[in-house]
Amino acid sequence: MKPLAQLDARGIEAVLLDIDETLTTSGKLTAQAYAALEALHRAGMRVVPVTGRPAGWCDHIARMWPVDAVVGENGAFYFWYAHGKLGKRFIDDAPTRERNRSRLQAIGERILRDVPGAALTSDQPYRETDLAIDYCEDVAPLPLEAAERIASLMRTAGLRAKVSSIHVNGWFGGYDKLDTTRKLFAERFGLDLDAANCKVVFAGDSPNDAPMFAFFENAVGVGNVRRFPGLQPKYVTGSDAGAGFAELVAHLLEAP
């Protein structure tokens, strides 16, 4: 990974970002990180959080934050707020989501029996499409090996599974963060991300960001990405979490 100073920030028009421990710090959205987000938006850049967090959170984010849209539940949907109205675009239709919820509940119960100390996430009731297991947010922290065990159990049950900095998420369907971000840019912004790749920066910190790190030429890990040695974004900030995001924003806005 190269230091952030080597990223050529000229011509960047959009910033995509993970939320947990990329924008936030120890679960909190600091004034420094939020101010950086707002500064990007004021500068005219397109700003899109791309997160594993639930639909309930994303409703609030799309309405209240200085962003152009939000991709949630690891690509299950994107939401946007325009002309005083919230727009929603789900990958799966409502009957499919309803059928999958009962299946996910049963899988979750089996996983919790097999992985002592894990729990359903506190935000599970606000999710539309996925199963989220907490391994270090509101439970006593479990080792990464336990998170990988949870992900393995999800895959055995037929789910697509990703480990984040705090949760393990599993869902039915082939989409991920990158797939739905592509749809968002094509459908809402009229942009082909393959063609616009060099004009976009993505910031993240954990394994569920791996598709984004692999795709984007300007993929940046905040400093705590080093916790996951298999992840290789092209650039890395000196600071962790929200302070690392603010460092990235300062670098982008200082570009001539």
C-alpha beads as a LAMMPS data file, in Angstrom:
LAMMPS data file: protein, C-alpha beads

256 atoms
255 bonds

1 atom types
1 bond types

-500.0 500.0 xlo xhi
-500.0 500.0 ylo yhi
-500.0 500.0 zlo zhi

Masses

1 110.0

Atoms # bond

1 1 1 0.000 0.000 0.000
2 1 1 1.269 3.431 -0.941
3 1 1 1.040 6.448 1.365
4 1 1 -1.889 8.756 0.692
5 1 1 0.425 11.545 -0.456
6 1 1 1.072 9.581 -3.659
7 1 1 -2.595 9.646 -4.716
8 1 1 -3.088 12.101 -7.591
9 1 1 -6.224 13.944 -6.494
10 1 1 -6.609 16.036 -9.654
11 1 1 -9.873 15.366 -11.470
12 1 1 -11.588 13.470 -8.642
13 1 1 -15.340 14.042 -8.877
14 1 1 -16.863 11.471 -6.491
15 1 1 -16.038 9.930 -3.131
16 1 1 -17.497 6.614 -2.002
17 1 1 -16.976 5.557 1.591
18 1 1 -17.646 2.801 4.045
19 1 1 -19.116 3.999 7.344
20 1 1 -18.086 1.816 10.307
21 1 1 -14.505 2.557 11.363
22 1 1 -13.907 4.392 8.079
23 1 1 -16.084 7.435 8.698
24 1 1 -16.799 6.613 12.340
25 1 1 -14.307 6.085 15.156
26 1 1 -15.029 3.461 17.809
27 1 1 -18.668 3.602 16.755
28 1 1 -18.987 7.393 16.918
29 1 1 -19.348 9.923 14.114
30 1 1 -16.933 12.653 15.151
31 1 1 -17.331 16.336 14.350
32 1 1 -14.074 16.151 12.376
33 1 1 -15.315 13.322 10.146
34 1 1 -18.759 14.828 9.573
35 1 1 -17.220 18.201 8.766
36 1 1 -15.005 16.472 6.192
37 1 1 -18.081 14.849 4.646
38 1 1 -19.826 18.204 4.463
39 1 1 -16.735 19.873 3.001
40 1 1 -16.691 17.350 0.145
41 1 1 -20.336 18.022 -0.611
42 1 1 -19.845 21.795 -0.529
43 1 1 -16.928 21.410 -2.927
44 1 1 -19.309 19.897 -5.469
45 1 1 -18.115 16.317 -5.254
46 1 1 -20.623 13.487 -5.467
47 1 1 -20.641 11.719 -2.060
48 1 1 -22.035 8.211 -1.509
49 1 1 -21.673 6.061 1.633
50 1 1 -21.512 2.351 0.747
51 1 1 -22.226 0.371 3.888
52 1 1 -23.388 -2.850 5.465
53 1 1 -25.711 -0.903 7.753
54 1 1 -29.479 -1.457 7.579
55 1 1 -32.302 0.127 5.645
56 1 1 -33.481 1.951 8.763
57 1 1 -30.146 3.721 9.103
58 1 1 -29.920 4.409 5.372
59 1 1 -33.308 6.134 5.354
60 1 1 -31.893 8.603 7.884
61 1 1 -28.536 8.931 6.090
62 1 1 -30.112 9.685 2.714
63 1 1 -32.450 12.272 4.249
64 1 1 -30.181 13.989 6.758
65 1 1 -26.546 13.704 5.713
66 1 1 -24.757 15.798 3.048
67 1 1 -24.709 12.908 0.568
68 1 1 -26.101 12.219 -2.899
69 1 1 -27.216 8.637 -2.199
70 1 1 -26.398 5.686 0.053
71 1 1 -25.851 2.007 -0.777
72 1 1 -26.890 -0.209 2.142
73 1 1 -26.925 -3.764 3.461
74 1 1 -23.838 -4.591 1.385
75 1 1 -25.567 -3.779 -1.890
76 1 1 -29.167 -4.837 -1.258
77 1 1 -30.417 -1.366 -2.263
78 1 1 -29.611 2.248 -2.777
79 1 1 -31.606 5.173 -1.382
80 1 1 -31.514 8.832 -2.367
81 1 1 -33.295 12.013 -1.304
82 1 1 -34.307 14.583 -3.890
83 1 1 -36.992 17.254 -4.218
84 1 1 -38.139 16.566 -0.665
85 1 1 -38.782 12.847 -1.261
86 1 1 -36.933 9.647 -0.394
87 1 1 -36.316 7.276 -3.297
88 1 1 -35.591 3.560 -2.878
89 1 1 -34.187 1.018 -5.320
90 1 1 -34.004 -2.579 -4.035
91 1 1 -32.231 -5.309 -5.974
92 1 1 -34.800 -7.956 -4.901
93 1 1 -38.546 -7.351 -5.019
94 1 1 -40.704 -7.217 -1.873
95 1 1 -42.059 -10.826 -2.057
96 1 1 -38.508 -12.175 -2.387
97 1 1 -37.319 -10.130 0.575
98 1 1 -40.267 -11.365 2.645
99 1 1 -39.575 -15.025 1.822
100 1 1 -35.910 -14.676 2.650
101 1 1 -36.449 -13.093 6.069
102 1 1 -37.814 -16.267 7.692
103 1 1 -35.011 -18.336 6.143
104 1 1 -32.420 -15.915 7.489
105 1 1 -33.928 -16.056 10.964
106 1 1 -33.536 -19.846 11.097
107 1 1 -29.940 -19.661 9.858
108 1 1 -29.149 -17.019 12.471
109 1 1 -30.469 -19.192 15.277
110 1 1 -28.214 -22.063 14.180
111 1 1 -25.156 -19.821 13.994
112 1 1 -25.703 -18.421 17.479
113 1 1 -25.848 -21.974 18.854
114 1 1 -22.573 -22.836 17.116
115 1 1 -20.583 -19.676 17.923
116 1 1 -20.779 -18.849 21.646
117 1 1 -20.537 -15.146 22.407
118 1 1 -21.926 -13.982 19.065
119 1 1 -25.329 -12.276 18.858
120 1 1 -27.732 -10.791 16.378
121 1 1 -26.785 -7.188 15.786
122 1 1 -28.751 -4.523 17.601
123 1 1 -29.773 -3.122 14.203
124 1 1 -31.147 -6.437 12.869
125 1 1 -34.796 -5.314 13.322
126 1 1 -34.181 -2.477 10.850
127 1 1 -32.802 -4.729 8.087
128 1 1 -34.729 -5.613 4.947
129 1 1 -32.531 -8.237 3.330
130 1 1 -29.663 -9.648 5.353
131 1 1 -28.612 -11.441 8.512
132 1 1 -26.093 -9.534 10.613
133 1 1 -24.164 -11.236 13.413
134 1 1 -22.312 -9.106 15.942
135 1 1 -18.837 -10.297 16.885
136 1 1 -17.397 -7.146 18.488
137 1 1 -19.800 -4.183 18.535
138 1 1 -22.233 -4.780 21.416
139 1 1 -20.778 -8.121 22.536
140 1 1 -17.461 -8.889 24.197
141 1 1 -15.018 -8.883 21.239
142 1 1 -14.493 -12.249 19.597
143 1 1 -11.332 -13.070 17.614
144 1 1 -11.331 -12.756 13.837
145 1 1 -11.306 -16.548 13.684
146 1 1 -14.809 -16.516 15.179
147 1 1 -15.955 -14.025 12.544
148 1 1 -14.560 -16.289 9.828
149 1 1 -16.362 -19.246 11.424
150 1 1 -19.641 -17.307 11.273
151 1 1 -19.006 -16.445 7.618
152 1 1 -18.244 -20.108 6.851
153 1 1 -21.502 -21.227 8.467
154 1 1 -23.403 -18.647 6.432
155 1 1 -21.840 -19.869 3.189
156 1 1 -22.612 -23.473 4.062
157 1 1 -26.260 -22.406 4.472
158 1 1 -26.255 -20.904 0.979
159 1 1 -25.656 -17.259 1.858
160 1 1 -23.172 -14.823 0.455
161 1 1 -21.166 -13.679 3.493
162 1 1 -18.818 -10.790 4.257
163 1 1 -16.896 -9.817 7.382
164 1 1 -16.882 -6.151 8.380
165 1 1 -14.972 -4.470 11.184
166 1 1 -17.801 -5.256 13.623
167 1 1 -20.317 -7.653 12.019
168 1 1 -20.610 -10.625 9.734
169 1 1 -23.335 -10.134 7.131
170 1 1 -25.013 -12.841 5.084
171 1 1 -27.646 -12.629 2.352
172 1 1 -29.250 -14.517 -0.510
173 1 1 -28.352 -13.192 -3.948
174 1 1 -25.309 -12.422 -6.036
175 1 1 -24.996 -8.690 -5.405
176 1 1 -22.361 -6.917 -3.336
177 1 1 -21.315 -3.338 -2.628
178 1 1 -19.688 -2.910 -6.024
179 1 1 -22.549 -4.382 -8.070
180 1 1 -25.104 -1.999 -6.620
181 1 1 -22.779 0.991 -6.714
182 1 1 -22.448 0.345 -10.450
183 1 1 -26.244 0.311 -10.778
184 1 1 -26.574 3.512 -8.775
185 1 1 -24.095 5.396 -10.929
186 1 1 -25.644 4.143 -14.158
187 1 1 -29.293 4.603 -13.161
188 1 1 -29.178 7.797 -11.112
189 1 1 -26.092 9.612 -12.333
190 1 1 -25.797 8.360 -15.909
191 1 1 -22.170 7.325 -15.387
192 1 1 -20.349 4.145 -16.351
193 1 1 -17.955 3.408 -13.485
194 1 1 -15.556 1.566 -15.763
195 1 1 -15.127 4.718 -17.816
196 1 1 -15.186 7.044 -14.778
197 1 1 -12.989 4.900 -12.510
198 1 1 -10.091 7.358 -12.350
199 1 1 -12.474 10.134 -11.252
200 1 1 -13.712 8.235 -8.177
201 1 1 -12.130 7.559 -4.778
202 1 1 -13.298 4.767 -2.498
203 1 1 -12.395 4.671 1.218
204 1 1 -12.865 1.592 3.395
205 1 1 -11.338 -0.542 6.100
206 1 1 -12.522 -4.176 6.157
207 1 1 -13.109 -7.382 4.158
208 1 1 -16.588 -6.449 2.971
209 1 1 -14.874 -3.592 1.110
210 1 1 -12.682 -6.017 -0.852
211 1 1 -14.662 -5.778 -4.146
212 1 1 -14.387 -1.989 -4.015
213 1 1 -10.661 -2.083 -3.202
214 1 1 -10.076 -4.430 -6.141
215 1 1 -12.054 -2.350 -8.644
216 1 1 -11.189 1.264 -7.948
217 1 1 -7.881 2.670 -9.110
218 1 1 -8.082 5.216 -6.285
219 1 1 -8.953 2.804 -3.464
220 1 1 -7.876 4.098 -0.055
221 1 1 -7.753 2.228 3.223
222 1 1 -7.899 4.215 6.429
223 1 1 -5.031 3.263 8.712
224 1 1 -6.883 0.540 10.608
225 1 1 -7.210 -1.462 7.375
226 1 1 -3.883 -2.978 8.458
227 1 1 -5.893 -5.046 10.937
228 1 1 -6.812 -7.254 7.954
229 1 1 -3.471 -8.160 6.324
230 1 1 -5.122 -9.756 3.282
231 1 1 -6.630 -6.443 2.175
232 1 1 -4.595 -4.367 -0.262
233 1 1 -6.114 -1.008 -1.176
234 1 1 -3.755 0.987 -3.360
235 1 1 -3.285 3.772 -0.813
236 1 1 -3.465 4.038 2.971
237 1 1 -3.892 7.001 5.321
238 1 1 -1.580 7.636 8.227
239 1 1 -4.471 7.989 10.678
240 1 1 -7.136 5.455 11.595
241 1 1 -10.912 5.560 11.127
242 1 1 -12.606 8.980 11.011
243 1 1 -9.341 10.877 11.372
244 1 1 -8.026 8.911 8.388
245 1 1 -11.109 9.871 6.376
246 1 1 -10.603 13.535 7.286
247 1 1 -6.962 13.183 6.184
248 1 1 -8.145 11.831 2.822
249 1 1 -10.626 14.685 2.359
250 1 1 -7.989 17.304 3.156
251 1 1 -5.728 15.728 0.527
252 1 1 -8.506 15.776 -2.081
253 1 1 -9.524 19.370 -1.410
254 1 1 -5.950 20.603 -1.520
255 1 1 -5.538 19.340 -5.098
256 1 1 -4.984 22.109 -7.668

Bonds

1 1 1 2
2 1 2 3
3 1 3 4
4 1 4 5
5 1 5 6
6 1 6 7
7 1 7 8
8 1 8 9
9 1 9 10
10 1 10 11
11 1 11 12
12 1 12 13
13 1 13 14
14 1 14 15
15 1 15 16
16 1 16 17
17 1 17 18
18 1 18 19
19 1 19 20
20 1 20 21
21 1 21 22
22 1 22 23
23 1 23 24
24 1 24 25
25 1 25 26
26 1 26 27
27 1 27 28
28 1 28 29
29 1 29 30
30 1 30 31
31 1 31 32
32 1 32 33
33 1 33 34
34 1 34 35
35 1 35 36
36 1 36 37
37 1 37 38
38 1 38 39
39 1 39 40
40 1 40 41
41 1 41 42
42 1 42 43
43 1 43 44
44 1 44 45
45 1 45 46
46 1 46 47
47 1 47 48
48 1 48 49
49 1 49 50
50 1 50 51
51 1 51 52
52 1 52 53
53 1 53 54
54 1 54 55
55 1 55 56
56 1 56 57
57 1 57 58
58 1 58 59
59 1 59 60
60 1 60 61
61 1 61 62
62 1 62 63
63 1 63 64
64 1 64 65
65 1 65 66
66 1 66 67
67 1 67 68
68 1 68 69
69 1 69 70
70 1 70 71
71 1 71 72
72 1 72 73
73 1 73 74
74 1 74 75
75 1 75 76
76 1 76 77
77 1 77 78
78 1 78 79
79 1 79 80
80 1 80 81
81 1 81 82
82 1 82 83
83 1 83 84
84 1 84 85
85 1 85 86
86 1 86 87
87 1 87 88
88 1 88 89
89 1 89 90
90 1 90 91
91 1 91 92
92 1 92 93
93 1 93 94
94 1 94 95
95 1 95 96
96 1 96 97
97 1 97 98
98 1 98 99
99 1 99 100
100 1 100 101
101 1 101 102
102 1 102 103
103 1 103 104
104 1 104 105
105 1 105 106
106 1 106 107
107 1 107 108
108 1 108 109
109 1 109 110
110 1 110 111
111 1 111 112
112 1 112 113
113 1 113 114
114 1 114 115
115 1 115 116
116 1 116 117
117 1 117 118
118 1 118 119
119 1 119 120
120 1 120 121
121 1 121 122
122 1 122 123
123 1 123 124
124 1 124 125
125 1 125 126
126 1 126 127
127 1 127 128
128 1 128 129
129 1 129 130
130 1 130 131
131 1 131 132
132 1 132 133
133 1 133 134
134 1 134 135
135 1 135 136
136 1 136 137
137 1 137 138
138 1 138 139
139 1 139 140
140 1 140 141
141 1 141 142
142 1 142 143
143 1 143 144
144 1 144 145
145 1 145 146
146 1 146 147
147 1 147 148
148 1 148 149
149 1 149 150
150 1 150 151
151 1 151 152
152 1 152 153
153 1 153 154
154 1 154 155
155 1 155 156
156 1 156 157
157 1 157 158
158 1 158 159
159 1 159 160
160 1 160 161
161 1 161 162
162 1 162 163
163 1 163 164
164 1 164 165
165 1 165 166
166 1 166 167
167 1 167 168
168 1 168 169
169 1 169 170
170 1 170 171
171 1 171 172
172 1 172 173
173 1 173 174
174 1 174 175
175 1 175 176
176 1 176 177
177 1 177 178
178 1 178 179
179 1 179 180
180 1 180 181
181 1 181 182
182 1 182 183
183 1 183 184
184 1 184 185
185 1 185 186
186 1 186 187
187 1 187 188
188 1 188 189
189 1 189 190
190 1 190 191
191 1 191 192
192 1 192 193
193 1 193 194
194 1 194 195
195 1 195 196
196 1 196 197
197 1 197 198
198 1 198 199
199 1 199 200
200 1 200 201
201 1 201 202
202 1 202 203
203 1 203 204
204 1 204 205
205 1 205 206
206 1 206 207
207 1 207 208
208 1 208 209
209 1 209 210
210 1 210 211
211 1 211 212
212 1 212 213
213 1 213 214
214 1 214 215
215 1 215 216
216 1 216 217
217 1 217 218
218 1 218 219
219 1 219 220
220 1 220 221
221 1 221 222
222 1 222 223
223 1 223 224
224 1 224 225
225 1 225 226
226 1 226 227
227 1 227 228
228 1 228 229
229 1 229 230
230 1 230 231
231 1 231 232
232 1 232 233
233 1 233 234
234 1 234 235
235 1 235 236
236 1 236 237
237 1 237 238
238 1 238 239
239 1 239 240
240 1 240 241
241 1 241 242
242 1 242 243
243 1 243 244
244 1 244 245
245 1 245 246
246 1 246 247
247 1 247 248
248 1 248 249
249 1 249 250
250 1 250 251
251 1 251 252
252 1 252 253
253 1 253 254
254 1 254 255
255 1 255 256
